[in-house]
Amino acid sequence: MERARNGSGWYVVGLLSLLYGLSIVDRFALALLAEPIIDAFALSASQMGLLLGVGFALLYSVTGLPLAHLLDRSVRKYVLAAGVAIWSLCTILSAFSQDFLQLLICRSGVAIGEAVLTPAAISLIADLFDQDRRRLPISVYSSVSSFMVTGSFILGAAALQVATSWSPSIGMAPWRITLLIVGAPGLVMALIFLLTVREPARHHDAGPLAQGGSTADLIAYLRANWRFYLPFYLALGSMSALLFAILSWSATLLAREHGYGTADAGYMFGLIGIGTGLVGTFLWPAIAARIDRKGRGDGLLHMILTCVVIGSLGSFLAMTVGSRLMLFVGLGLAMATFPPINTALSSLLIQGCGPAAIRARLIAINILVMNLMGYTIGPQFVGAYIDVPGNQISDAIALLAAVAGPVAAISLLVARRSFAPAGEARAPVPDMGAPSFS
């Protein structure tokens, strides 16, 4: 198949982006609905933190690598369509949960389904576009996360308002109807993707990892480059803990500490981050490309460090200054910097330096680290912290920012040391030399 022939590549990117948006709406629906769900099941904040964090992250992270291995060796569109159907169906089933355990099981099903999407998308895009044309389509796909992590709260709030109006006639609680509304479109989109997308031919690099990269090849590559990947993944995981704490608890923060209703809190948080996230997704990769054109070769890593510093400082000030204006400005800075790290910047970095035969698994490891550390530490820590009488959500997030920000920044500086100075030659990646950022 000819790459991106007659615009077919961009059609696939469009469908993948829409699926990504639907996955984010389904993922963060519980964050918006936290208060009514807590009331319905008499949950503690720690239990809600488990649903928002570990209950999703554990299976999302653990299943990512075997699913990515399957993607590297099978027809990707079939695996992807099955994943979409699974997460959508589990979102719908969540609406009928009668206790905490049933909701946790459905939440785990959502995680398994969503674990397929990004490794499949990055792998498909890499085979639809030549290497020098991948940045834009990957940025387009990644931009969905940057504005939908908060935009999903707007859509969720709109669905909640509709559900509230339907509730008396249907006889279901509004939060249950909301889950039905946001889960149904994914089933339709899975069928559309399956019927209209052709599987692209795989385009392999030259070199020892060119064909059929095995698990042993993956391990050998990571061992050869551990001085970069170990601190780099630690930085991403630390930053993700702060990001997911903000995403999981900000709507509840606005409701509890600032007097917003559930739907109004969703609208407000969504409006704060949707524009800044979209700008950040395209701004930081553009600046990184400009740095690389000057011959440095580390533009993406430099931008990730910059985003960590800006986002951590903004988050800390938002939670400690005590001004509603500073709260909104700080949250805006966090959404302009943290989501682009998780999506555009880290994905571009890895697809640019990772061999094609193990690319999906490298992306899956990236997702595993960010989500396992992020969801496990962030939402769970906030939930446990506010279970103590007198403790507030803002204090918990401020404490996370004060710890996670410096850890991430220092780790990135250590990772940067594994690269040769600007202008010196770097060994090509298929030969397992130092990672490059071309």
N, C-alpha and C positions, 0 to 999 in steps of 0.2 A: 504493500500500500504506500502510495506517495504521501509524504508528510504534509499535513494541513492542506490537502488538495481541495481546490474550489471552496475554500472556507469551511470544509468539514471539520477541520481541527477546532476552529472557533465555535462551531455548533456543539461539539463535545465539551469544550471548556464552559460554554453557557449552561449546559445541562448539569455538569459537575458542580458549578457554582450554585445553581439553584438547589441541588441536593444538599450541598454544604449548608446553605441557609436553613433548609428544613431541619437538618440534623441539630443545628444550634438552637433553634426554637424548641425542639423536643427536649434537648438536653437541659436547658435552663428554665423550662416551664415550672419545675418544682421550686426553683429559687424564687420566682415571682409568687408562687402559691404557698410559700412556706408557712405564713401565718394561719390561713384557713386549714391547712393540713395538720399543723400542730394542734389546733383547736379540735379538729375532727377526731384525731386519734389520741389526744392527750399526750403528745410526745414531749420529751425534754429537748432542749436545744442541742444536746449531744447526739440524740437520735436523729434529729433533723440534719445535723452535720454529717452523720454517717450516710444518710440518703444522698446528700449533695456531694459528698466527698468519696470516702472509701468504697461505699456501695456501688458507685459508678466506676471509680478509677481502677479498682483491683482487676476486674475482668477486662475493662477497656485496655489496660496496659498489658496484662498477661497474655491475652489472646492476640494482641497486635502482631507479635513476631511470627507465630505459626500461620496466621492468616496472610501476613506479608510473604512468607515462604511459599504459601499456596499461590499467591498472586504472581510471584516470580516464575512459577512453573505451570500455570494453567491459563485458561481463557478468563481474562480479568473482568470482562463485562458481566459474566454470569455470577461470579463471586460478589461483585459490587451490587448487582441488582438484588441478590439474596440478602445481603447485609441491610440494604435500605428497607426491604420488606420486613425483616426481623425487628429493626428498631421501631418502625412505624406501628407494627402490630403490638409490640410491648408497651408503647406509649398509650395506645387505645385500651389495652388491658389494665393499665394503671388506674384508669377511671373507675374500674369495678373492684378495686382492692378494698378489703374489709378490715385489714389490720396492717401493722407495721411490717410484718414479715412478707406478706403478699406484695406490698409496695416495693420492698427491697428486692424481691425476686424480679419484678417487672423492670425495676431500675437497672438491674444487672443485665437483663435482656437487651435493653436499650444500648448499654455499653458494648456488648458483643457485636451488635449490628453496626454501630458507628465506628468500631475499630477498623473496619474494612476501608472506609471511604478515602481518607487522605493518602495512605500508601498507594491505593489503586489510582487515585487521581494524579498524583505526582508521577507515577510510573507511566500512565497513559499519556500525559502531556509531554513527557520526555521523549516518547516515541512518535508523537504527532508533530513536533517542532524540532528543527535543528538546534544545536546547543547555543548558537549565537542569537536565537530568536525565542528562547524559553523564558527569559526574565519577565516579559510582559504577560504572557498567559498564566505563568505561575503567580505573578503579582495580582492578576485579576481574580484568580481562584482564591488566593490567600486573602485578598481584600474583603471577601465575604465575611470571614471570621472577624476581621478588625472592626467592621461596623455592625455585624449581626450579633456579636456577643452582647452588645447593648441594644441594638435594634430589635433583637428577639423579645426584649422586655416590652417594647412598644406593641409588637404584634401580639404578644401574650396578653397585654393589658386590653387590647381591642377585642381579642377572643373572650376574655373574662367579662367584659361589658356585654357582649352578645350573649354569653352564657347566663349572665345574671338576668337578662330579660327573658330568656327561654326557660329558666329554672322553674317558675311556678307551673307552667303548662306541662313540662316534661316530668317534673317530680324528682329531679336530681339536684344535688348541690352544685353551685356554679363552678367550683374547682374541678369537679368530675367532668362536667360538660366541656370545660376548657381543654382538658386533656384529649377528649374525643375530637374536638375541632382541630387541634394542632397535629394530631397523629394521622388523621385520614389522608391528607394530600400525599404523603410519602408512598403509600401503596400505589397510587396512580402514577407517580413519577418513576417508580421502580419498573413498572410495565412499559412506560414510554421509553426509558433508557434501554431496556432489553430489546425492544422491537426496532429502534431507530438507529442505534449506534453499532458500527462495525468495529471489530477488534483490530487495532493497528498492528502491523508487523513490528517485531522488536528489533531495535537497532543497537548493536553491541559495540563497545569500545574495542580497540586493539589491545592485546596484552594478555597476561596470564589469567585475568578474571573476565575475559571476553565472553566465554560461553559457560552457561550452567554453573554459576557461582554456588558452591556448596557452603554448608554451615562452617566447615573447616576453613574455607577461603575467607568468610566473614570474620571469624575469630582471628585468623592470621593478620588480616588487614587492621583490625582494631588493636591488636597487640603491637603491631608495628607503629601505630600512630597514637598510642595511649596518652602520651604527654600532651597532646592537644585535646583528645576526646574526653578524658576524665575530668579535667577542670571545666571544659566547655559544658558538658552535661550537668555538672554540679551547679554551674551558674544558671542554666536554663531551669533546672529543678527548683532552685531557691527563688528565682523570680516568679515562677509559676505558682508557688505557694502563696505569694502575696496577691497575684492576679486573681486566682480562683477564690481566695477569701473575699476579695472585693466583689467579684461577680456573684458569688453565692449569697452574700449577706447585705449588699448595698440597698436592695429594695426593702428588706426588713429594717435596716438602719433608718431609712427615710420614714418608714411607718412608725417605728418605735421612738426614735429620738427627735423627729421633726414633724410629726403629726400628719403625715400623708396617708390617704387611703391606699388599699392594695393596688388598685388599677392606676391611681394617680402616681404612686411611687414607681410603678413600671414605666409609665410615660416619662416621668422626670429623669430617671436614670438612663432610659434609652435615648432621650434627646441630648443629654449631656455627652454621651460617648459616640453616637452614631457618626457625626460629622468629623470629629477629631480622629476617630479610628480609621476612617476612610482616607483622610489626608495623610496620616502617618504611614499607612500601607504603601502608598506610592512615593511619599517624600523620602523616607529613609533609604529604600533601594536606589532611588535616583542619586542621592548624595553619595551612596556607596560606589555606584558606577563612576561618578565623577572622580572620586578618590582613586579608584583603580586605573582610570585613564591617565593619571599622573604617574603611574608606575609603581605605586605602593603594593598593590595586590591584596591588601587586607581591609578593603573598604567595608565589607559586610560585617566583619568582626568589630571594626571600629564603631560602626553604627549601633550594633547590639550593645556595646559598652555605653555609648552615649544615651541610648534609650533607658538602660537600667538606672543610670544616675538620675536622669530627669524624672522618670516615673516613680522611683522610690522616694525622692524628695517631695514630689507633688503629693503622693499618697500620705506621707507622714504629716505634711502641713495641713492637708485636708481634714485629717482626723484630730489634730491637736490645737489648731488656731481658735476654733470655736465660732468662726464666722461662716454663715451659710454661703456667702460668695466664695470664700476660700475653699469650702467643701466642694462646690461645683467646679471651680478652677482646677483644684487638685485631682478630682476624679477625671476631669477632661484630659489632664496631662497623663494620667495613668492609662487611659484608654487610647491615647495617641501613641503610646510607646510600648506598653506590654503586649497587646495582641499582635502588633506587627513582628515582634521578636518571635513569638510562638509560631507564626505562619510564614509570612513572606521572607523575612531575613534568614531564619534558620533553614527553611526549605531551599532557598536559593543557594545558601552556603553548601548544604549537603549534596544537592543534585549537581552542583558545580564541581565538587571534588570527589564524589563517590562513583566507583565503577558501575556501569549499567547493570551488570549481572547481580549485584547485591544492593542496588539503589533503593528498592522498596523496603528492604529490611533495615537499611540505615535510617530511612525516614521513620520506620516503625520503632526503632530504638529511640530516636529523638522524641517521638510521641510518648513512648513508654516512660521515659525519664521525666518529661515535663508533666505528664498527667499523674503518674504514680506518686511523685513527690508533691506536685501541686495540689491535687485533689485530696491526697491523704493528709498532708500537713495543714493546708490553708483552712478549708471549711471546718475540719474537725477541731482544729485549735480554737477557732472563734466560738464554735458551739460549746466546747468544754469550758472556755473562759467565761462566757456569759451565763453559764449555769450557776456560777457563784453569785449569790445575791449582791447587788450593787455594782457589778461589773457591766460595762457597756460594750457594744459592738465596735464603736469608734476607737476605744482604748485597745482592743484586741488587734485591730488592723494596724494601728500606729505602732504597736510593739512588733508586729511582723515586719513592717517596713523598716524599722530601726535595725533589725537583725538580717533579714533577707537581702536588703539592698547592698550593704557592705560585703556580705559573703559572695554575692553574684559578681560584684565589681572586681573584687580581688581575684576571684577564680578566672575571670576573663583576662585579666592582666597576666596571670600565670599561663593561660592557654596561648596568649599572644607571644610569649617567649619561645614557644616551640617552633615558631616560624623564622626563616632566614630573614636578615635585614632586607629592606627594600632594595630591589635591583639585583640581588643575588639569585642565582638559578635555584629552582626547586625541582626535586625529582618528580616525574609524572606519577599520578596517583595509581594507575594500574600496576606500576612496579612497586607499590607500597611505600613510596617516599613520603615526604611531608605533605600534608594536605595543601592544595592550592586553591585559589579563589578566582579562577578565570571564568 
